[in-house]
Amino acid sequence: MTGQDTRVGLRPAAPYGPRWQALGRRLDDAAAELAAGRVAGAEAILAELRHATEGCDDGEGRDLRARALHLLAMAADDRGDLAAALTLADESLAVGGATTRAATLVNRAQTLERLGRSTDALRDLDAAAAAADPTGEPPAVLVFALHNSRGVSLLSLGRAQEAEAALHHALAVAQEREPGLAGHAHANLAALATRLGDDDAAAQQLGLAAELHSLTGDAAAHALARENLARQALRRGDLAAAEGGFTAAQEAYQRLGRILDVAGCQVGRAAVALRRGRPGAAQRWLSAAVTVLSDAGDAAQLTECLLLQGDLTTVVQGFAAGEGVYLAARERCERLSLRHEVARVDVRRAMIVAASTRITPRRKERTRRREAALGLALPAALATDAIRYGFAAGPVRERWAGTVAAPALTLAFELVTKLGWTQLAFELVEHAAASATLTPSAESHRLLDADDAFAEHAWAALTDAATEGPGFVAPDPDRLALPPRLRMLPSGGGVLDGFIDAAEERYGFPVRSAEVVPAW
């Protein structure tokens, strides 16, 4: 599900003096054009203002220039030129005062987030909070956007407890000072729920977001709500509703000139077409989207696009061709340090390789492919399962185990069974049965280093469910240590140890503790 940011627009705090008064009114015209989705018209006016204020050295002229550059950065982001948006924001920051700097930093953080640079986005948000005018109460939209954008970036990094707190803070600001902004917070709370597959909670939050956006007349936000509702429909298999939602959202984005969002809808429509057995239509939508997303560097959308392209390539060209596309998606996840997503891609690859055995007539080749699939699936399953030990025992931890780790482990068990590897099957059953530990962890309350983006991503998925609903109770800060490795037989020589070692090397964190205990 796509998260939702709220950009901070600017208008002069007071009318400009005689020299800049007429151009100040033109700045207001440009802001109105941009708010109405007429990006080209806004950019034409702002280009005039940028030229007129070139080299000016008085305070009002510099302020006008900073505000014009700020709006130009917003316009560039709208039309998908994220590199230009960053450059224009930097120019605005070089000449702007406190209020303009704070707003520009928030909007630049949102652009950085789209590029997958969530840590840099958080730094900009911290700087924006420090830059806000201390002499008076900051505008409600600025305060809201600070917390809302922080929630989006924290969620991307997997720091879901912090994200949930930031989003609820944003919602409280909206409810108290600017109710029209509340829909954005509800949309991001829906993204929290979706992370762990809580479709009911996500649907409730999305319904609130869509209703509020329709009342406020925010066309872009209402289109995003429809897009996310379409994604919900796709998840539950309602292809007609999904197609209708993606189509409506895409048309709205096209009217607003938001080409990156158009590409996101095209990816959704490709997924619908592939589910309907129409690979040609799916390929057309993906071909249109992948170029836009690649050029812009939109990290999250491009990864999903590549995964879907891998599925489509597998259907049309065969398993070997699809593997190349999956590896490209995997490489992007590794580059962003999202090793949880790397594991997800590996499970997807394993499922495809395992599925290929159904059409492989030669027994030796089927065996070879099952072994290859197991080499992908079992380390990913072990790693995914180990993530839960960083969190308190209870419903959230168990939900993670049941909805995220279990499907990967189920695939591994199926492959082991078909291969007839009795010893590994025995060891895997013992491993799964020995999943509990009563030893408190002497380390951090999280399994992994808090600076590890993969650990943070996992933390989000584990805690999302607990933060939904009135029954949430904050987990005990104490965590249990990783369970020890098992020595299955007195003679040693276990098969599973090799897969555990592969998981720890591949994903960069421990799956079991260094302690070894006998299983008998």
C-alpha positions as CSV (number, residue, x, y, z in Angstrom):
1,M,0.0,0.0,0.0
2,T,1.2,3.5,-0.9
3,G,1.8,5.9,2.0
4,Q,0.6,9.4,1.9
5,D,2.5,12.7,2.6
6,T,1.2,16.2,3.0
7,R,3.2,18.9,1.3
8,V,3.6,22.3,2.9
9,G,2.8,25.2,0.7
10,L,3.8,28.8,1.4
11,R,2.3,32.2,1.0
12,P,3.8,35.5,2.3
13,A,3.3,36.1,6.0
14,A,2.5,39.7,5.2
15,P,2.0,41.7,1.9
16,Y,5.2,42.7,0.2
17,G,6.2,46.3,-0.2
18,P,5.8,48.3,-3.4
19,R,8.8,46.9,-5.2
20,W,7.6,43.2,-4.9
21,Q,3.9,43.6,-4.3
22,A,2.8,42.7,-7.9
23,L,5.1,39.7,-8.0
24,G,3.8,38.6,-4.5
25,R,0.4,38.4,-6.1
26,R,1.8,36.3,-8.9
27,L,3.2,34.0,-6.3
28,D,-0.3,33.5,-4.9
29,D,-1.5,32.8,-8.4
30,A,1.2,30.1,-8.9
31,A,0.2,28.5,-5.6
32,A,-3.4,28.4,-6.6
33,E,-2.5,26.8,-10.0
34,L,-0.4,24.2,-8.3
35,A,-3.1,23.4,-5.7
36,A,-5.5,22.9,-8.6
37,G,-3.2,20.4,-10.3
38,R,-2.3,22.8,-13.1
39,V,1.5,22.1,-12.8
40,A,2.5,23.6,-16.2
41,G,0.7,26.9,-15.4
42,A,2.2,27.1,-12.0
43,E,5.7,26.5,-13.4
44,A,5.4,29.2,-16.0
45,I,4.5,31.8,-13.4
46,L,7.2,30.6,-11.0
47,A,9.9,30.7,-13.8
48,E,9.0,34.4,-14.2
49,L,9.5,35.0,-10.5
50,R,12.7,33.1,-10.4
51,H,14.1,35.2,-13.2
52,A,12.8,38.5,-11.7
53,T,14.5,37.8,-8.3
54,E,17.8,36.6,-9.8
55,G,20.7,38.3,-7.8
56,C,18.4,40.4,-5.6
57,D,19.9,41.3,-2.2
58,D,17.0,42.8,-0.2
59,G,15.1,40.8,2.3
60,E,11.7,40.8,0.6
61,G,13.2,39.8,-2.8
62,R,15.1,36.9,-1.2
63,D,12.0,35.8,0.6
64,L,10.0,35.9,-2.6
65,R,12.7,34.0,-4.5
66,A,12.9,31.3,-1.8
67,R,9.1,30.8,-1.9
68,A,9.1,30.6,-5.7
69,L,11.9,28.0,-5.6
70,H,10.0,26.1,-2.9
71,L,6.9,25.9,-5.1
72,L,9.0,25.0,-8.1
73,A,10.4,22.0,-6.2
74,M,6.8,20.9,-5.3
75,A,5.9,21.2,-9.0
76,A,8.9,19.1,-10.1
77,D,8.0,16.4,-7.5
78,D,4.4,16.4,-8.9
79,R,5.6,15.7,-12.4
80,G,8.0,13.0,-11.2
81,D,11.3,14.9,-11.7
82,L,12.7,14.0,-8.3
83,A,16.3,15.1,-9.0
84,A,15.1,18.5,-10.1
85,A,12.9,18.7,-7.0
86,L,16.0,18.2,-4.8
87,T,18.0,20.8,-6.7
88,L,15.3,23.4,-6.5
89,A,14.8,22.7,-2.8
90,D,18.5,23.2,-2.2
91,E,18.3,26.6,-4.0
92,S,15.4,27.7,-1.8
93,L,17.1,26.6,1.4
94,A,20.1,28.8,0.4
95,V,18.1,32.0,0.5
96,G,15.0,31.3,2.6
97,G,14.1,32.5,6.1
98,A,13.0,30.3,9.0
99,T,9.5,29.6,7.9
100,T,10.4,28.9,4.3
101,R,13.3,26.7,5.4
102,A,11.1,24.6,7.6
103,A,8.5,24.0,4.9
104,T,11.1,23.3,2.2
105,L,12.9,20.8,4.5
106,V,9.6,18.9,5.1
107,N,8.9,18.7,1.4
108,R,12.5,17.7,0.5
109,A,12.2,15.0,3.1
110,Q,9.1,13.7,1.2
111,T,11.1,13.6,-2.0
112,L,14.0,11.8,-0.3
113,E,11.5,9.3,1.0
114,R,10.2,8.5,-2.5
115,L,13.8,7.9,-3.5
116,G,14.2,5.3,-0.7
117,R,16.4,7.6,1.3
118,S,14.4,7.3,4.5
119,T,17.3,8.1,6.9
120,D,18.1,11.3,5.0
121,A,14.4,12.2,5.1
122,L,14.4,11.9,8.9
123,R,17.4,14.2,9.2
124,D,15.6,16.8,7.1
125,L,12.5,16.5,9.3
126,D,14.7,17.0,12.4
127,A,16.2,20.1,10.8
128,A,12.7,21.3,9.9
129,A,11.6,21.1,13.5
130,A,14.6,23.0,14.6
131,A,14.2,25.7,11.9
132,A,10.5,26.4,12.7
133,D,10.0,30.0,13.9
134,P,10.3,29.8,17.7
135,T,8.6,33.2,18.2
136,G,5.1,32.0,17.4
137,E,3.0,28.9,16.9
138,P,3.9,27.2,13.6
139,P,1.1,26.7,11.0
140,A,-1.0,23.6,11.6
141,V,-0.1,22.2,8.2
142,L,3.6,22.4,9.0
143,V,3.2,20.7,12.4
144,F,1.0,18.0,10.9
145,A,3.3,17.4,8.0
146,L,6.3,17.0,10.3
147,H,4.7,14.2,12.2
148,N,2.9,12.6,9.2
149,S,6.1,12.6,7.1
150,R,8.1,11.3,10.1
151,G,5.6,8.4,10.4
152,V,6.0,7.5,6.7
153,S,9.8,7.4,6.9
154,L,9.8,5.5,10.2
155,L,7.5,3.0,8.7
156,S,9.8,2.5,5.7
157,L,12.7,1.9,8.1
158,G,10.6,-0.6,10.1
159,R,10.4,1.5,13.3
160,A,6.7,0.9,13.6
161,Q,6.2,1.8,17.2
162,E,7.7,5.2,16.6
163,A,5.8,5.5,13.3
164,E,2.5,4.7,15.0
165,A,3.2,7.3,17.6
166,A,4.1,9.9,15.0
167,L,1.0,9.2,12.9
168,H,-1.3,9.4,15.9
169,H,0.3,12.7,16.9
170,A,-0.3,14.0,13.4
171,L,-3.9,12.8,13.6
172,A,-4.4,14.7,16.9
173,V,-2.9,17.9,15.4
174,A,-5.4,17.6,12.5
175,Q,-8.4,16.9,14.7
176,E,-7.5,19.8,17.0
177,R,-6.3,22.4,14.5
178,E,-7.0,21.4,10.8
179,P,-9.6,18.6,10.4
180,G,-9.2,18.6,6.7
181,L,-5.7,17.0,7.1
182,A,-6.9,14.0,9.1
183,G,-7.4,11.8,6.0
184,H,-3.7,11.8,5.3
185,A,-3.0,10.3,8.8
186,H,-5.7,7.7,8.3
187,A,-4.2,6.7,5.0
188,N,-0.8,6.1,6.6
189,L,-2.4,4.2,9.6
190,A,-3.9,2.0,6.9
191,A,-0.4,1.3,5.6
192,L,0.6,0.3,9.1
193,A,-2.2,-2.3,9.2
194,T,-1.5,-3.6,5.7
195,R,2.2,-4.3,6.5
196,L,1.1,-7.4,8.4
197,G,-2.0,-8.2,6.4
198,D,-4.6,-6.8,8.7
199,D,-7.0,-6.1,5.8
200,D,-10.0,-5.3,8.1
201,A,-8.2,-2.5,10.0
202,A,-6.6,-1.2,6.7
203,A,-10.0,-1.1,5.0
204,Q,-11.5,0.8,7.9
205,Q,-8.7,3.4,7.9
206,L,-8.9,3.7,4.1
207,G,-12.6,4.2,4.2
208,L,-12.1,7.1,6.7
209,A,-9.4,8.6,4.5
210,A,-11.5,8.4,1.3
211,E,-14.5,9.9,3.0
212,L,-12.5,12.8,4.5
213,H,-10.7,13.5,1.2
214,S,-13.9,13.6,-0.7
215,L,-15.3,16.1,1.7
216,T,-12.2,18.4,1.6
217,G,-11.9,18.3,-2.2
218,D,-8.3,17.2,-2.2
219,A,-8.2,15.5,-5.6
220,A,-4.7,14.0,-5.3
221,A,-5.3,12.6,-1.8
222,H,-8.7,11.2,-2.9
223,A,-7.1,9.5,-5.9
224,L,-4.5,7.9,-3.6
225,A,-7.3,6.6,-1.4
226,R,-9.0,5.0,-4.4
227,E,-5.7,3.5,-5.5
228,N,-5.1,2.0,-2.1
229,L,-8.7,0.6,-2.0
230,A,-8.0,-0.9,-5.3
231,R,-4.9,-2.6,-3.9
232,Q,-7.1,-4.0,-1.1
233,A,-9.5,-5.3,-3.6
234,L,-6.6,-7.0,-5.5
235,R,-5.4,-8.7,-2.3
236,R,-8.8,-10.2,-1.6
237,G,-9.2,-11.3,-5.3
238,D,-12.0,-8.8,-6.3
239,L,-10.4,-8.1,-9.7
240,A,-13.4,-6.1,-11.1
241,A,-13.2,-3.7,-8.1
242,A,-9.4,-3.5,-8.4
243,E,-9.5,-2.7,-12.1
244,G,-12.1,0.0,-11.6
245,G,-10.2,1.6,-8.7
246,F,-6.9,1.6,-10.5
247,T,-8.5,3.0,-13.6
248,A,-10.3,5.8,-11.8
249,A,-7.2,6.7,-9.7
250,Q,-5.0,6.7,-12.9
251,E,-7.3,9.1,-14.7
252,A,-7.3,11.4,-11.7
253,Y,-3.6,11.4,-11.5
254,Q,-3.3,12.1,-15.3
255,R,-5.6,15.1,-14.9
256,L,-3.3,16.3,-12.1
257,G,-0.1,15.7,-14.1
258,R,1.3,13.3,-11.5
259,I,3.2,10.8,-13.7
260,L,4.8,8.7,-11.0
261,D,1.4,8.0,-9.4
262,V,0.1,7.2,-12.9
263,A,2.9,4.6,-13.2
264,G,1.9,3.2,-9.8
265,C,-1.6,2.6,-11.0
266,Q,-0.3,1.0,-14.2
267,V,1.6,-1.5,-12.1
268,G,-1.7,-2.3,-10.3
269,R,-3.5,-2.7,-13.6
270,A,-0.7,-5.0,-14.8
271,A,-1.2,-7.2,-11.7
272,V,-5.0,-7.4,-12.4
273,A,-4.3,-8.3,-16.1
274,L,-1.8,-11.0,-15.1
275,R,-4.3,-12.5,-12.6
276,R,-6.9,-12.6,-15.4
277,G,-4.6,-14.5,-17.7
278,R,-3.9,-11.5,-20.0
279,P,-0.1,-11.4,-20.2
280,G,-0.1,-9.1,-23.2
281,A,-2.1,-6.4,-21.5
282,A,0.0,-6.8,-18.3
283,Q,3.2,-6.3,-20.3
284,R,1.9,-3.1,-21.9
285,W,1.1,-1.6,-18.6
286,L,4.4,-2.6,-17.1
287,S,6.4,-1.3,-20.0
288,A,4.7,2.0,-19.6
289,A,5.4,2.1,-15.9
290,V,8.9,0.8,-15.6
291,T,10.6,3.5,-17.7
292,V,9.0,6.3,-15.6
293,L,9.8,4.6,-12.3
294,S,13.4,3.8,-13.3
295,D,14.1,7.4,-14.5
296,A,12.6,8.9,-11.4
297,G,14.3,6.4,-9.0
298,D,11.1,5.7,-7.1
299,A,12.4,2.9,-4.9
300,A,9.4,1.1,-3.5
301,Q,7.2,1.3,-6.6
302,L,10.1,0.1,-8.8
303,T,10.8,-2.9,-6.6
304,E,7.1,-4.0,-6.8
305,C,7.2,-3.4,-10.5
306,L,10.2,-5.6,-11.0
307,L,8.7,-8.4,-8.9
308,L,5.6,-8.3,-11.1
309,Q,7.7,-8.1,-14.2
310,G,9.5,-11.3,-12.9
311,D,6.2,-13.0,-12.6
312,L,5.1,-12.0,-16.1
313,T,8.5,-12.9,-17.7
314,T,8.3,-16.3,-16.1
315,V,4.8,-16.9,-17.6
316,V,5.8,-15.6,-21.1
317,Q,9.5,-16.4,-21.5
318,G,10.1,-19.1,-19.0
319,F,11.7,-19.6,-15.6
320,A,15.3,-18.7,-16.5
321,A,14.3,-15.4,-17.9
322,G,12.1,-14.5,-14.9
323,E,15.0,-15.3,-12.5
324,G,17.0,-12.5,-14.1
325,V,14.3,-10.0,-13.3
326,Y,13.9,-11.2,-9.7
327,L,17.6,-10.8,-9.2
328,A,17.4,-7.2,-10.3
329,A,14.6,-6.6,-7.7
330,R,16.8,-8.4,-5.1
331,E,19.8,-6.3,-5.9
332,R,17.7,-3.1,-5.3
333,C,16.5,-4.4,-1.9
334,E,20.1,-5.2,-0.9
335,R,21.2,-1.7,-2.0
336,L,18.6,-0.2,0.3
337,S,19.7,-2.5,3.1
338,L,16.2,-4.0,3.4
339,R,17.3,-7.6,3.9
340,H,13.8,-8.5,5.0
341,E,12.7,-7.7,1.5
342,V,15.7,-9.6,0.1
343,A,14.3,-12.7,2.0
344,R,10.8,-12.0,0.5
345,V,12.3,-12.0,-3.0
346,D,14.2,-15.2,-2.3
347,V,11.0,-17.0,-1.2
348,R,9.3,-15.7,-4.4
349,R,12.2,-17.1,-6.4
350,A,11.9,-20.5,-4.6
351,M,8.2,-20.7,-5.3
352,I,8.8,-20.1,-9.0
353,V,11.6,-22.7,-9.1
354,A,9.4,-25.2,-7.2
355,A,6.5,-24.6,-9.5
356,S,8.7,-25.3,-12.5
357,T,9.0,-28.9,-11.5
358,R,5.4,-29.5,-12.4
359,I,6.3,-29.2,-16.1
360,T,9.7,-30.9,-15.9
361,P,9.5,-34.4,-17.3
362,R,13.0,-35.7,-16.3
363,R,13.3,-36.9,-12.7
364,K,16.9,-35.8,-12.2
365,E,16.0,-32.3,-13.4
366,R,13.0,-32.1,-11.1
367,T,15.3,-33.1,-8.2
368,R,17.9,-30.6,-9.1
369,R,15.3,-27.8,-9.2
370,R,13.7,-28.8,-5.9
371,E,17.2,-28.7,-4.3
372,A,17.8,-25.3,-5.8
373,A,14.4,-24.1,-4.5
374,L,15.2,-25.5,-1.0
375,G,18.5,-23.6,-1.1
376,L,16.5,-20.4,-1.5
377,A,13.5,-21.1,0.7
378,L,14.9,-22.7,3.8
379,P,17.5,-20.0,4.7
380,A,14.9,-17.3,4.0
381,A,12.4,-19.2,6.2
382,L,14.9,-19.6,9.0
383,A,15.8,-15.9,8.8
384,T,12.2,-14.7,8.7
385,D,11.3,-16.9,11.7
386,A,14.2,-15.6,13.7
387,I,13.0,-12.1,13.5
388,R,10.2,-12.7,16.0
389,Y,12.7,-13.3,18.8
390,G,13.3,-9.6,19.0
391,F,9.8,-8.9,20.3
392,A,7.8,-9.7,23.4
393,A,5.9,-13.0,23.6
394,G,2.2,-12.5,22.8
395,P,-0.3,-12.1,20.0
396,V,1.9,-9.9,17.8
397,R,4.9,-12.2,17.9
398,E,2.6,-15.2,17.1
399,R,0.9,-13.3,14.3
400,W,4.2,-12.7,12.7
401,A,5.1,-16.4,13.0
402,G,1.8,-17.4,11.5
403,T,1.4,-14.9,8.7
404,V,5.0,-14.1,7.6
405,A,7.3,-16.9,8.7
406,A,5.0,-19.9,8.3
407,P,4.4,-19.7,4.5
408,A,8.1,-19.8,3.9
409,L,8.7,-22.6,6.3
410,T,5.7,-24.5,4.8
411,L,7.3,-24.3,1.4
412,A,10.6,-25.6,2.8
413,F,8.8,-28.6,4.4
414,E,7.0,-29.4,1.2
415,L,10.3,-29.4,-0.7
416,V,12.1,-31.5,1.9
417,T,9.2,-34.0,1.7
418,K,9.3,-34.3,-2.1
419,L,13.0,-34.7,-2.0
420,G,12.7,-37.5,0.6
421,W,15.4,-36.0,2.8
422,T,14.5,-37.8,6.0
423,Q,17.3,-36.5,8.2
424,L,16.7,-32.9,7.2
425,A,13.0,-33.4,7.8
426,F,13.7,-34.8,11.3
427,E,16.1,-31.9,12.1
428,L,13.7,-29.3,10.8
429,V,10.8,-30.6,12.9
430,E,13.1,-30.6,16.0
431,H,14.2,-27.1,15.1
432,A,10.6,-25.8,14.8
433,A,9.6,-27.6,18.1
434,A,12.5,-26.0,19.9
435,S,11.5,-22.4,19.1
436,A,11.0,-21.2,22.6
437,T,13.5,-19.9,25.1
438,L,13.1,-18.8,28.7
439,T,16.4,-17.0,28.8
440,P,16.2,-13.1,29.0
441,S,18.3,-11.4,26.4
442,A,21.3,-9.6,27.7
443,E,21.5,-7.5,24.6
444,S,19.3,-4.8,23.1
445,H,15.5,-5.2,23.4
446,R,15.6,-5.9,19.6
447,L,17.2,-8.9,18.0
448,L,19.2,-6.8,15.6
449,D,21.2,-3.6,15.8
450,A,18.8,-0.7,15.8
451,D,20.8,0.9,13.0
452,D,20.1,-2.0,10.7
453,A,17.4,-1.1,8.3
454,F,16.4,-4.7,8.0
455,A,15.9,-5.0,11.7
456,E,13.8,-1.9,11.7
457,H,11.7,-3.1,8.7
458,A,11.1,-6.4,10.6
459,W,10.1,-4.5,13.8
460,A,7.4,-2.7,11.8
461,A,5.8,-5.9,10.5
462,L,5.8,-7.4,14.0
463,T,4.2,-4.5,15.8
464,D,1.7,-3.2,13.3
465,A,-1.0,-5.6,14.4
466,A,-0.6,-4.7,18.1
467,T,-1.1,-1.0,17.4
468,E,-4.4,-1.6,15.7
469,G,-7.5,-1.7,17.9
470,P,-8.5,-0.8,21.5
471,G,-6.9,-3.8,23.0
472,F,-3.3,-2.8,22.4
473,V,-1.0,-3.1,25.3
474,A,2.6,-2.0,25.0
475,P,4.9,-5.0,25.0
476,D,7.2,-5.7,27.9
477,P,10.6,-4.1,27.1
478,D,12.4,-7.3,28.1
479,R,13.0,-9.7,25.2
480,L,14.0,-13.3,25.2
481,A,17.2,-14.5,23.8
482,L,17.5,-16.5,20.6
483,P,17.1,-20.2,21.1
484,P,20.3,-22.3,20.9
485,R,21.3,-24.5,18.1
486,L,20.4,-28.2,18.5
487,R,22.7,-31.2,18.3
488,M,20.3,-33.7,16.9
489,L,22.4,-36.8,17.4
490,P,25.2,-37.7,19.7
491,S,27.5,-38.2,16.7
492,G,26.8,-34.6,15.4
493,G,26.9,-34.0,11.7
494,G,23.5,-32.3,11.3
495,V,22.3,-31.2,7.9
496,L,20.3,-28.2,9.1
497,D,23.4,-26.4,10.5
498,G,24.5,-25.7,6.9
499,F,21.3,-24.0,6.1
500,I,21.4,-21.9,9.3
501,D,25.0,-20.8,8.4
502,A,23.7,-19.9,4.9
503,A,20.9,-17.8,6.4
504,E,23.1,-15.9,8.8
505,E,25.7,-15.2,6.0
506,R,23.1,-14.3,3.4
507,Y,20.9,-11.9,5.5
508,G,23.5,-10.7,8.0
509,F,22.0,-11.5,11.4
510,P,21.9,-14.4,13.8
511,V,19.2,-17.1,13.4
512,R,20.1,-19.1,16.5
513,S,22.4,-18.3,19.4
514,A,26.0,-19.6,19.6
515,E,25.0,-22.1,22.3
516,V,24.6,-25.7,21.2
517,V,22.4,-28.1,23.3
518,P,21.6,-31.7,22.8
519,A,18.1,-32.5,21.5
520,W,17.7,-35.7,23.4
